[in-house]
């Protein structure tokens, strides 16, 4: 965010112009009155929320990516060991896994208590991009991906690091799971609810999958009532965890945990290969 520039940038021409205008406005104001709202010192923090758009990368990519890869293998092994899942046609299995591998992975990260840290990445300014591309005789690239477009689409722009806001959503989800101290069985029922999503377009066994999701929810509810009799709100809290998973972007997970170690890989191809292998 450019509105939180540090003191080293205060010597710029633009800064001096703005400061001279501010001093002139202050001199013209009636004596005894402080600066109007919006003038004077900037408020603490970034008022525009631009920090959420800052691009970040893993502080220790080898450690975090290795842990995430191990969780992905365990996640697909869990999926393969669900008898009801194995009864589905292969194309239905692949459709389900493609749609839910990222939420399942984040649940696995929470279950294994995987911690990771990120650092802000040095991203060239828009002016630098324009100058660089003009020297090369190209059109200036867009500042970010178009709405609804993946971070690492095949056309234009190339890969883009996740933003601080996207990472905060992942860490917030992990913190929520850890605060609830979710048990192994509860994680299994949550994963079953995520895996068997009957609302995916293209599914043929919709009613069967819907029944499996309902069974996972009922099993979770019965387990909670048996083990946590004094916490009547626990089942609702666990469903809040499921709702938070909707904010997790699969492209962000792939860019954060897998691109640093395996490059521009097609996650669909990798999932198909892993799903058909004996993990």
DABEL-V372516 format. One record per helix or strand of 3 or more residues. SS is the DSSP state (h for helix, s for strand). FROM is the first residue (numbers start at 1). TO is the last residue. Records with the same first field share a line. If there is no record, write none. Layout:
BEGIN
SS->FROM-TO, FROM-TO
END
This chain:
BEGIN
h->2-4, 7-9, 13-28, 50-53, 61-80, 83-86, 90-111, 126-135, 164-180, 184-195, 206-227, 234-247, 250-257, 259-262, 267-276
s->55-58, 118-120
END
